[in-house]
Amino acid sequence: MTLVTRFAPSPTGRLHVGNIRAALHNWLLARKHGGRFLLRIDDTDAARSREEFVEAIRADLAWLGLVPDGEARQSERLASYRAAFGRLREAGRVYPCYETARELELKRKVLLGRGLPPVYDRAALALSDGERAAKEAAGLAPHWRFRLDRGEAIAWDDAIRGPQHFDPALLSDPVVRRADGSWLYMLPSAVDDIAMGITHVLRGEDHVSNTAVQVQMFTALGARPPRFAHEALLVGREGKLSKRLGSLSLDALREAGIEPAALVALLARLGTSQPVEPIADRRVLVDGFDLAHFGRAPARFDEAELERLNAAILHKAAFEEVRDRLPLGMDEAGWHAVRPNIAHLGEAADWWRLVTGPIRPLDFSPEDRAFLAAAAAALASTDDPWHALTDALKARTGRKGRALFLPLRQALTGMDHGPDMAELLPLIGETEARRRLIAAAG
């Protein structure tokens, strides 16, 4: 049997790190087992769904390299939901309810006040045909609930949480269709998972109670439930749920200069027993992915850790991987020179200006000006001009350490720190380097 996973976002906003982690783990699970990873756009909420968000979801997945093997849209499958609803209605598994939102809230408060779970009382099932007809004649359209089987406990072996058991008597019959005919999440999702051949549903632990309901929906629809796995949700490094995580969109991360490989490396192992490392090779992440490595503890997302990974991945990135995003004129030698100094690729342009100029002129003491004049005279064209120059100046002036190197760096780059001068000086070139030394010497 081919393993099939899916990522099913609603196009009501931009993807954030929590969404992306779920997508990535489903992609890794499918790739690990030679299966298929599908994208399903859950756009049954016509009022809030927007096409621009659909395009953004596709673009974000492409940016991360999570290319789906197929795509479906719930708005194109409404006939399937109506057909499934009809079968459930004939079997007595869905029923009409006429309570208003206010009446339901009042019932809920009464139960909570008595210390009881706020489970729907199934009052609608006690209505006679005449009572239902009277309500509809009065203009009250029903919403529809899925009738849970309250016989045996609902059980499944969760691939992360282990054996799960729910008492259906402690669960409300879920609303599956609103009074206006629109669909809520759970029934269309089950119908689509069956139609798409989904074998594994990997999602956040906030869906555990939904899974208990959907297990019965699959059975009522004559299908075997997929294998479920519920992973711990993301929290901030302070250990509490962070509002920041909910707003940390991929747009914001891209704008901050985060590399997709860094985000993938972090999220791939966040919440597992495996170490988070700057791994840019997807094959390594795929081969090491295993649901058995996931724990129950909250997964801590640390933006500082993401920044460290970003820098580490760039420090190892080959020229061919980044050449199309480097400043005009920067070749492989230039990339190799500036690479150890950058935390974000956009910084390469700042360092490259040390080569192309102009540089910020500095003021030097008379002693340093004399030293730089000597440096201009000693500069020679060799295979290793930096070491040839510093060796000659050390022998001639007796300077060493900071007194030897810092004035040269400042005169040649206008900065106190930066890329290795042995790599930078050949890029600046003998003519330009001599001009800068003479200018600094005054």
Buried (B, 14 or more C-beta within 10 A) or exposed (E): EEBBBBBBBBBEBBBBBBBBBBBBBBBBBBBBBEBBBBBBBBBBBEEEBEEEBBEBBBEBBEEBEBEBEEEBBBBEBBEBBEEBBEEBEEEEBBBBBBBEEEEBEEBBEEBEEEEEEBBBBBEBEEBEEEEBEEBEEEEEEBBBBBBBEBEEEBEBEBBBBEEBEBEBEEBBBBBBBEBEEEBBBBBBBBBBBBEBBBBBBBBBBEBBBBBBBBBBBBBBBEBEBBBBBBBBBBBBEEEEEBEEBBEBBBBBBBEBBBBBBBBBBBBBBBBBEBEBBBBBEBEEBBEBBEBEEBEEEBBBBBBEBBBBBBBBBBEEBEBEBBEEEBBEEBEEEBBBBBBEBBBBBEBBBEBBBBBBEEBEEBEBEEEBBBBBBBBBBBBEEEEEBBEBBBEBBBEEBEBEEEEBBBBBBBBBBBBEEBBEBEBBBBBBEBEBBBBBBBEBBE
